[in-house]
Amino acid sequence: MKVKLGISMRHVHLTDEDCHTLFGKDLTIKNELSQPGQYAANETVILKNNDRELKNVRVLGPNREYTQVEISRTDSYFLKMNPPVRDSGDLEDAETITIIGPVGTVTKKAAIIADRHIHINREDREKYNLLNDEYTIKINTEKGGLLEHVKIKELPNSCFELHLDSDDGNAFLLNQGDEVEII
């Protein structure tokens, strides 16, 4: 079975409180994302660890109940940190990072590397008989291969889509919107 690919670049999710600390206002929508109700905001931040900074990091909305910074392993090497691989929202052992906005700064344990996952709603999960918690993905590119232990992320309004970070996408020569196979 084929699934469309979404490649996630580094980004930040914010609480209402942290959003107002960083920007002094609510987020504004730059463009809608493939997952219903989610968007890339016009607002960006700087991520800082010690003397290292990543600039122009996009904030995604809407705001959440937790602040989370999703970076790739490559980003973590640059920032000289070692964040854990986690499901979104699981900030256990997250690395402490400083988030700098135009009007304020927030420092907290929020940096993770997001685990690979397939977004799906209950109807599609039953329709496609994807009832296991994890699957293997077969990639047919010039540098193809298998991705194991790809988790299912079932949410009521999800659009059926595989999410990988930029390191995974680059390693397999994948592009946003490519199709890969669930086996």
C-alpha positions in Angstrom: 0.0 0.0 0.0 1.3 3.5 -0.9 1.3 6.5 1.4 2.2 10.1 0.6 5.3 11.6 2.3 5.6 14.7 4.3 9.1 15.8 5.2 9.3 17.9 8.4 12.0 20.5 8.6 13.1 21.9 12.0 10.2 23.7 13.7 8.7 24.8 17.0 5.3 24.3 18.6 4.4 26.8 21.4 2.1 27.1 24.3 -0.1 30.3 24.4 2.1 31.6 27.2 5.4 31.0 25.4 4.0 32.4 22.2 3.1 35.7 23.9 6.5 35.8 25.7 8.3 35.4 22.4 6.1 37.5 20.1 3.8 39.6 22.3 0.9 38.5 20.1 -0.9 35.5 18.5 0.5 33.6 15.6 -0.5 34.6 12.1 -1.0 32.0 9.3 1.6 31.9 6.5 0.1 28.7 4.9 -2.0 25.7 5.7 -0.2 22.3 6.2 -1.5 18.9 5.0 -2.8 18.0 8.4 -6.2 19.7 8.9 -6.2 22.7 11.1 -2.4 22.9 11.2 -0.4 25.7 9.7 3.0 27.3 9.2 3.1 30.6 11.0 4.7 33.8 9.6 6.6 33.9 12.8 10.1 32.5 13.2 12.5 32.1 16.1 16.1 31.6 16.8 17.2 28.3 18.6 20.2 28.7 20.8 22.4 26.4 22.7 25.5 27.9 24.3 27.3 29.8 21.4 25.4 28.0 18.6 22.3 29.4 16.9 19.8 28.2 14.2 18.0 31.3 12.8 14.6 31.6 11.0 13.1 28.5 12.5 9.4 28.3 11.6 6.7 28.2 14.3 3.8 25.9 13.6 0.3 26.5 14.8 -2.1 26.3 16.4 -0.6 26.6 19.8 -0.4 23.5 21.9 -0.5 22.5 25.6 3.3 22.1 25.5 6.3 23.8 23.9 8.3 21.5 21.7 11.3 22.0 19.5 11.7 19.4 16.7 15.2 19.2 15.2 17.1 16.7 13.1 20.2 14.8 14.3 22.2 17.0 12.0 20.8 20.1 13.7 21.6 18.5 17.1 25.3 18.0 16.1 25.5 21.7 15.0 23.9 22.8 18.3 26.1 20.5 20.3 23.2 18.7 22.0 21.9 15.2 22.2 18.0 15.2 22.2 16.1 12.0 22.4 14.0 10.5 19.7 10.4 10.9 20.9 6.8 10.9 19.8 5.4 14.4 19.6 4.3 15.5 23.1 6.7 13.1 24.9 9.3 15.5 26.3 10.9 13.0 28.7 14.6 13.7 28.8 14.2 16.5 26.2 17.2 18.7 25.9 17.1 22.3 27.3 17.1 24.9 24.5 16.7 28.6 24.4 14.0 30.0 22.0 14.5 33.6 21.0 11.7 35.7 19.6 11.5 39.4 18.7 10.2 40.5 22.1 11.3 37.7 24.5 13.2 34.5 25.3 12.1 31.1 26.6 14.5 28.5 27.9 13.1 25.0 28.7 13.5 21.3 28.2 11.8 21.1 24.8 14.2 19.8 22.1 13.6 16.3 20.6 14.1 14.5 17.4 10.6 13.5 16.2 10.0 9.8 15.7 8.9 8.6 12.2 5.1 8.3 12.1 2.1 7.8 9.9 -0.8 10.2 10.4 -4.1 8.5 10.0 -7.7 8.7 11.1 -9.8 5.8 12.4 -11.8 5.4 9.2 -8.7 5.2 7.0 -7.0 2.9 9.5 -9.9 0.4 9.2 -10.3 0.9 5.5 -6.6 0.2 4.8 -6.4 -2.5 7.5 -3.5 -0.7 9.3 -4.3 -2.0 12.7 -0.8 -2.6 14.0 1.1 0.0 16.0 4.2 0.0 13.8 5.0 -0.8 10.2 8.0 -1.0 7.8 8.3 1.4 4.9 9.9 0.4 1.6 11.5 3.2 -0.3 12.2 2.8 -4.1 14.6 5.5 -4.9 18.2 5.5 -6.1 19.2 5.2 -2.5 16.2 3.3 -1.4 15.8 0.9 1.5 13.6 0.1 4.5 12.5 2.2 7.4 11.5 0.0 10.3 9.4 0.7 13.4 7.4 3.5 11.8 4.6 4.3 14.3 0.9 4.8 13.6 -0.4 8.2 14.9 -4.2 8.0 14.9 -6.0 11.2 15.4 -9.6 12.0 14.5 -8.9 14.6 11.8 -5.6 13.2 10.4 -4.8 13.1 6.7 -3.2 9.8 5.7 0.5 10.7 5.4 4.0 9.5 6.5 6.1 12.1 8.3 9.9 11.8 8.2 12.4 14.4 9.3 14.8 16.1 6.8 17.7 13.7 7.7 15.6 10.6 6.8 14.3 12.3 3.6 17.8 13.3 2.5 19.3 9.9 3.3 16.8 8.2 0.9 16.7 11.0 -1.7 13.0 11.6 -1.0 11.0 14.7 -1.7 7.9 16.2 -0.2 4.9 14.5 -1.7 6.7 11.3 -2.9 4.9 8.1 -2.4 6.4 5.2 -0.5 5.1 1.7 0.3 3.9 0.4 3.6 4.8 -3.3 3.9 
